[in-house]
Amino acid sequence: MTLGIISLTVVISVILGVPLGLRSALRQGTRTDRTIGTLSLVALSTPPFVLAILLIAVFAVGLGWLPAGGWSESWPDSLRFVLLPSVALAGYLAPQVMRSTRQSALSILNLQFLEAAEARGLSSASVVLRHLLPNSALPIITVIGVNAAALLSSAVIVEVLFGLPGFGLLIQEAVASRDYTVLQGTALVAAVGVVLVNFVCEILYRIIDPRIRIAS
């Protein structure tokens, strides 16, 4: 359950953060850039558990669109239960992805290979998708890898709020019963998970950027 929530959080953060970061970089200094920057600052300043409570109050209690907690045994129905927790965690990760994308894109925008692509007659969308975005991808992967441990710790708290059967509920029950063996086991699994995430990031570096493969 915890792995599923974190995976969906990463997907949501990339879907939101990368386009907003590119948009902010391409509109540097405009009202759009300032608006996106302000919204990302507000989201980043809001703790995930506070955002989770707000999401429950609005989308579960107020509008009734999504469940406020619980779990379903079948996978298609389970997506409804993990959506709000993943959005709450994405409020922490998506602004960092956005900022990283913006900063990386700004450092590339004035390079000659982009000017050469435009001189060959490529459309603005082709230049962004085929040249600007791939060269801005490595810092995005780094942000996700660096924040793996923070995502895991935040997911534990969010799972308790939504009553989901994951690391959060397991740790809560272990603390209540003073089961130190379970606590040590969860800490070990979490540490291994963080190491694996960073290992996957290293592999993605080599896949995305051929210069890393050549240098090694």
N, C-alpha and C positions, 0 to 999 in steps of 0.2 A: 504493500500500500504506500509506504513512504517513498519508495523508488518511483512508483507511478506518479505521485504528486509532484516530486521534484522534476521528473522528465517533462510532465505537462507544463510545469512552471517555466522550464527552459524554452520550450516551444513557444509559449505565449510571450515570453520576454523577447525572444528573437523576432517574432512576428510584429510586435509593437515597437521595440527599440531600434531595430535596424532601419526601417523606413523613416521613422521620426528623426533618427540621427542623420541620415542622408539628406532629408528635407531641410533640417536645421543648418547643415553645412552648406548646401546649395543656396540657402537664403540667409547667409551670414549677415548679421547686423540689422536685419529687417524685423518687423513686428512679429512675423511668424517664428523667427529664431528666438526672440525674447519670450514669446508665449510658451513655446515648447520647453525652453530652459526653466521657466518658472514652474510649469506643471511638473517637470521632472524633479525639481528641488522639493516641491511639496510632497510628492510621492515618496521620495527618498527619505524625507524627514519623518514620515509616518511609520511607526513600528508595524510589522506585519500583523500582530495580534490585534492592534487597534483597527487596522483596515479590515481584518476579518470580522470584527464585531459590527463595523459599519455595513459591510456587505450583507451580513445576516439580517440586520435591521431593515435594509432597503429591499434586497432581492428575495429574501426568504419570508420575513415577517410582513413587510409592507406590500410588496407586489405579488408574492407567492409564486414566483417563477421557478425557483430552485429550492431544494430542501435545505433546512438549517443544520442538518446533521444526520447521522446514521450511515447505513451501508446496504448495498444490494448484492446479492450473490451472482447475478448475471452481469457480464461485462458491459453490454450497451447501456443498461440502466445505471451502472456504477459511475459512468462518466458524469452524470448529473450531480453526484455526491462529491466528486473531487474537483469540480469546476471552480466553485467559490474558494476553496482552500488554495488552489493553484493561482487564482487571480490575486489573492491576498499576498502570496509569496512573490508573485511577479511584480507587485508594487515596489518591492525592494530591488529586484534584479533588473527589471526593464529600464529604469532610469540610468543605471550604470552601463547597460548595453548601449543605450542611446548616446550617452556622453562619450563612451569609447569610440563608437562609430563616427560621431561628429568630429572628434579630435583627429582620428585617423584619416577621415576623408579630407579635412582641411589641410593636412600635411601633404596630400597627394594632388589636390585640385590644380595646383600651379605647375606640376611637373610636365615635361615636354611630351611624354608619350600620350597624355590625354589631349594635348593640343594637336598632335599628329593624327590621333583618331578622329578628331573633329574635322581636320583638314582633308581627310579621306572621304568625308561626306557622311559619316555615321550620324545617326540621329542622337539626340540627347539621351533618350532612354537606353540606346545601345551602349553609349559611352559609360553610363552609370552602371548598367547591369553587367557588362562584359569586361570593363576595365576598372572602374572606381570601386565597385563592391568587392570583387575578389581580392584586390590589394588592400582593402580595409578589414579583411576577415580575421587576420591573426590576432589583433588586440581584442576582438570580440570573444574569441575562444579563450584567451588569457583571462578575461574578466570572469567568464563562467567557471573556469578551473579554480581561480583564486577564491571565488565565493562559494565553492562547494560545501565547505564546512559550515559557513554561515547559513546557507540554505537548509542544511540538515538540522541544525539547532533550531532554526525558526519553524521548520516543518513539524518538529516535535511539539512545540507550543500550539501551533495551529491545529494539529490533529486532535489535541485534547479539547480545544474549543468546539470543534465540529463532531467530536465523538467518533472518530475514525479508528479502525483497528490497525494501528501501525506502531512505529517506535514510540510515539508519544504515549499511547495507552499502556504499552508494555513497561515503559520507564515509570509511569505514574503508579502502576500496580506494584512494581518492584520496590519503589521508594516507600509506599504505604506498608508493605509487608517486610521491609528491611531485607530484601533478597539481594545481597551484595553480589552473588554469583551472576545473576541476570544483569545487574548493572555493569559489571565488568565485561560480560559478553557483549552487551549492546555497545559499549564504548569501543571494544575491539572491532566489531563489525563496522561501526561508523568510521573508524580510522582507516580500515581497509578500503571502505567505499570511497573516501576522499583520495586515497592514493591511486585507486583505479581510475577515478575521474581525471586526475592530472596525467595519468599514463595515456588515457584516450586522447587528451588534448595534445600531448606530444606527437601521437600518431597523426592526428589531424593536421598538425603543423606541416609534416612531411608530405601529406597528400595535397594540401592546398597550395603550398609554396614550393616549387621545384628547386629553388635556390638552396633551401635547407638540405635537400637530398644530395645536391651536387657538392655542397660544402662539407658534408659528412663523409 
